[in-house]
Amino acid sequence: MTDSKPLDGRVALVTGASRGIGAATAEALAAAGAHVILVARTANALEEVEERIHAAGGSATIAPLDLSQGESIAKLGTAIRERWDKLDVLVMNAAMLGSLTPVQDIDPKEYSRILTLNVLANQALIAAFDPLLKNAERADVIGVTSSVGADPRAFWGAYGSSKAALEGLLGAYADETEYLGRVHVHIVDPGATRTRMRANAFPGEEPESVKPPEVVAKAILDRLTVEVPTVERVRVDA
């Protein structure tokens, strides 16, 4: 390991890696020396991220799949266990915003999809990779949340409640693994960031008025290279 490649020899998996915070984080981890497994639904977009990583001298593998299909996560876990004996970094970034609407008007079918991707898929990821995380000398699990997960806001009930559930899930996993002394859980609130989800939520906002995803990616990378308390909740400001 060198200062320029602090993650040399580590294996990282990033969901929602085809664009935005996920893509920026994957590229930052690869630049730091990690081999990054890129997970998202769109193969073409993943290939573009992979090409940028390779062009910059990094290493990556794409794994196109729909995280809302639980069996696909189990299959991915099996495939990765056949190739690697550990997973050093798990970044759970993929999420669905859904409609911003009063609680009484939440569409049950859409709410089910939100909970499936934002909560159930992340539990399935932890279940699939827990053995590999525990095999790592140091394992870092990063869950990307939102301010509305901790501070409820009108019309954000569906998305906010899914993020609150994710934070509770991560807090429990951190408590369950703290005895090991080498599994670190991070709850990261990226704050206002220039992403497609942000544009959908705030269509009248000038994109240049908020920070780019690379700022969040750097904050995540920084946490992987220092000793920090497990289950610390951090907000990334510009």
C-alpha positions as MATLAB code, in Angstrom:
seq = 'MTDSKPLDGRVALVTGASRGIGAATAEALAAAGAHVILVARTANALEEVEERIHAAGGSATIAPLDLSQGESIAKLGTAIRERWDKLDVLVMNAAMLGSLTPVQDIDPKEYSRILTLNVLANQALIAAFDPLLKNAERADVIGVTSSVGADPRAFWGAYGSSKAALEGLLGAYADETEYLGRVHVHIVDPGATRTRMRANAFPGEEPESVKPPEVVAKAILDRLTVEVPTVERVRVDA';
ca = [
       0.000    0.000    0.000;
       1.226    3.518   -0.838;
      -0.073    6.974   -0.028;
      -1.157    7.402   -3.650;
      -2.933    4.023   -3.702;
      -4.326    3.623   -0.174;
      -6.828    0.970   -1.286;
      -4.341   -1.165   -3.200;
      -5.333   -4.833   -2.965;
      -8.872   -4.132   -1.765;
     -12.085   -5.227   -3.451;
     -15.032   -2.834   -3.472;
     -18.616   -3.179   -4.682;
     -20.667   -0.080   -5.538;
     -24.382   -0.131   -6.354;
     -25.983    2.507   -8.519;
     -22.586    2.801  -10.163;
     -23.764    3.836  -13.622;
     -24.021    7.562  -12.862;
     -24.018   10.251  -10.192;
     -22.620    9.550   -6.744;
     -22.221    5.839   -7.483;
     -20.136    6.368  -10.613;
     -18.024    9.083   -8.997;
     -17.400    6.894   -5.946;
     -16.471    3.881   -8.068;
     -13.962    5.959  -10.014;
     -12.477    7.426   -6.835;
     -12.063    3.989   -5.243;
     -10.464    2.623   -8.410;
      -8.082    5.587   -8.581;
      -7.087    4.754   -4.991;
      -6.135    1.221   -6.038;
      -9.256   -0.849   -5.352;
     -10.719   -3.327   -7.800;
     -14.287   -2.094   -8.131;
     -17.341   -4.196   -8.957;
     -19.835   -1.906  -10.678;
     -23.509   -2.751  -10.106;
     -26.511   -1.136  -11.810;
     -29.290   -2.085  -14.198;
     -27.940   -0.454  -17.369;
     -25.040   -2.366  -18.910;
     -24.111    0.338  -21.432;
     -23.782    2.991  -18.739;
     -21.717    0.645  -16.568;
     -19.404   -0.043  -19.491;
     -18.790    3.701  -19.871;
     -17.781    3.959  -16.202;
     -15.601    0.865  -16.563;
     -13.885    2.356  -19.605;
     -13.107    5.569  -17.720;
     -11.650    3.554  -14.845;
      -9.485    1.474  -17.174;
      -8.364    4.571  -19.094;
      -7.196    6.076  -15.813;
      -5.189    2.938  -14.989;
      -7.707    1.394  -12.600;
      -9.386   -1.997  -12.407;
     -13.108   -2.768  -12.502;
     -15.683   -5.428  -13.320;
     -19.271   -4.725  -14.326;
     -22.212   -6.658  -12.912;
     -25.443   -5.489  -14.570;
     -28.476   -6.533  -12.533;
     -31.756   -5.326  -11.100;
     -31.363   -5.056   -7.333;
     -35.123   -5.199   -6.884;
     -34.948   -8.853   -7.878;
     -33.794  -10.525   -4.666;
     -32.557  -13.697   -6.309;
     -30.167  -11.666   -8.490;
     -28.345  -10.417   -5.387;
     -27.883  -13.943   -4.073;
     -26.508  -15.018   -7.465;
     -24.115  -12.065   -7.484;
     -22.909  -13.028   -4.020;
     -22.217  -16.560   -5.190;
     -20.338  -15.342   -8.266;
     -18.159  -12.983   -6.246;
     -17.387  -15.618   -3.606;
     -16.140  -17.892   -6.398;
     -13.631  -15.241   -7.507;
     -12.640  -13.433   -4.301;
     -12.342  -14.587   -0.707;
     -13.146  -11.185    0.782;
     -14.989   -7.921    0.195;
     -13.330   -4.877    1.704;
     -15.821   -2.157    0.763;
     -19.579   -2.280    0.155;
     -21.158    0.993   -1.010;
     -24.953    0.825   -0.999;
     -25.887    3.815   -3.107;
     -28.682    2.686   -5.443;
     -32.058    4.153   -4.523;
     -35.450    5.165   -5.897;
     -37.015    8.556   -5.143;
     -40.597    7.903   -6.195;
     -43.321   10.539   -6.206;
     -43.294   13.433   -3.745;
     -46.804   13.348   -2.353;
     -48.798   13.573    0.896;
     -48.708   10.419    2.985;
     -52.374    9.666    2.390;
     -51.809    9.777   -1.367;
     -48.790    7.449   -1.525;
     -49.347    4.821   -4.190;
     -48.996    1.395   -2.534;
     -47.378   -0.223   -5.571;
     -44.799    2.545   -5.948;
     -44.142    2.539   -2.200;
     -43.504   -1.183   -2.365;
     -40.925   -0.615   -5.128;
     -39.242    2.128   -3.085;
     -38.990   -0.073   -0.009;
     -37.767   -3.008   -2.083;
     -34.852   -1.097   -3.602;
     -34.019    1.271   -0.752;
     -34.343   -1.201    2.136;
     -34.872   -4.851    1.227;
     -32.186   -4.910   -1.464;
     -29.651   -3.467    0.969;
     -30.503   -6.084    3.576;
     -30.062   -8.735    0.878;
     -26.664   -7.253   -0.031;
     -25.524   -7.431    3.586;
     -26.798  -11.003    3.837;
     -25.012  -12.021    0.632;
     -21.684  -10.390    1.495;
     -21.513  -10.632    5.282;
     -19.121  -13.639    5.158;
     -16.796  -11.864    2.719;
     -16.888   -8.636    4.733;
     -15.936  -10.559    7.855;
     -13.031  -12.152    5.949;
     -11.518   -8.735    5.242;
      -8.772   -7.301    7.435;
     -10.852   -4.113    7.500;
     -14.356   -3.937    6.036;
     -16.288   -0.744    5.352;
     -20.032   -0.706    4.691;
     -21.343    2.617    3.397;
     -25.053    3.342    3.219;
     -26.050    6.487    1.336;
     -28.985    8.134    3.096;
     -30.782   11.483    2.997;
     -31.564   14.274    5.428;
     -35.237   13.270    5.260;
     -34.311    9.911    6.779;
     -33.578   11.654   10.076;
     -35.657   14.829    9.671;
     -39.103   14.074    8.155;
     -40.389   16.567    5.601;
     -43.805   17.107    4.061;
     -44.382   15.163    0.825;
     -41.211   13.109    1.315;
     -42.872   10.416    3.436;
     -42.274    7.455    1.135;
     -38.614    8.147    0.357;
     -37.855    9.489    3.833;
     -39.324    6.482    5.616;
     -37.276    4.151    3.404;
     -34.093    5.982    4.364;
     -35.054    5.957    8.040;
     -35.487    2.191    7.775;
     -32.112    1.867    6.050;
     -30.424    3.818    8.833;
     -32.028    1.578   11.439;
     -30.883   -1.498    9.574;
     -27.306   -0.227    9.324;
     -27.278    0.764   12.977;
     -28.291   -2.757   13.981;
     -25.645   -4.333   11.719;
     -22.997   -2.048   13.189;
     -24.000   -3.067   16.713;
     -23.940   -6.746   15.748;
     -20.448   -6.568   14.227;
     -18.774   -4.090   16.561;
     -17.240   -6.906   18.609;
     -15.044   -7.813   15.636;
     -13.320   -4.439   15.726;
     -12.782   -4.394   11.965;
     -16.218   -3.872   10.383;
     -16.955   -0.166   10.030;
     -20.449    1.023    9.096;
     -20.862    4.537    7.706;
     -24.180    6.334    7.173;
     -23.465    9.070    4.637;
     -25.884   11.905    3.905;
     -24.534   13.469    0.698;
     -26.501   16.682    1.125;
     -27.451   18.737   -1.928;
     -25.599   17.114   -4.826;
     -25.819   17.443   -8.605;
     -27.563   14.168   -9.495;
     -30.500   13.064  -11.621;
     -32.507   12.312   -8.484;
     -31.875   15.847   -7.209;
     -32.974   17.295  -10.557;
     -36.190   15.271  -10.423;
     -36.913   16.425   -6.874;
     -36.036   20.089   -7.514;
     -36.709   20.700  -11.234;
     -36.352   24.482  -10.962;
     -32.956   24.391   -9.276;
     -29.854   25.523  -11.151;
     -27.588   22.425  -11.264;
     -24.421   24.468  -10.875;
     -25.703   25.794   -7.541;
     -25.031   22.474   -5.805;
     -21.858   20.448   -5.475;
     -20.863   17.738   -7.980;
     -20.894   14.023   -7.053;
     -17.100   13.964   -6.931;
     -17.189   15.894   -3.649;
     -19.245   13.134   -2.041;
     -17.001   10.468   -3.568;
     -13.931   12.097   -2.012;
     -15.631   12.249    1.388;
     -16.431    8.531    1.168;
     -12.881    7.685    0.115;
     -11.463    9.770    2.962;
     -13.465    7.740    5.499;
     -11.968    4.511    4.171;
      -8.418    5.617    4.860;
      -8.718    6.689    8.512;
      -9.968    5.144   11.735;
     -13.502    6.321   12.461;
     -16.231    5.104   14.824;
     -18.598    2.513   13.428;
     -22.146    3.659   12.541;
     -21.198    7.340   12.533;
     -23.695    9.433   10.548;
     -21.986   12.113    8.490;
     -23.277   14.811    6.179;
     -21.198   15.975    3.230;
     -21.309   19.727    2.717;
     -19.608   21.643   -0.057;
];
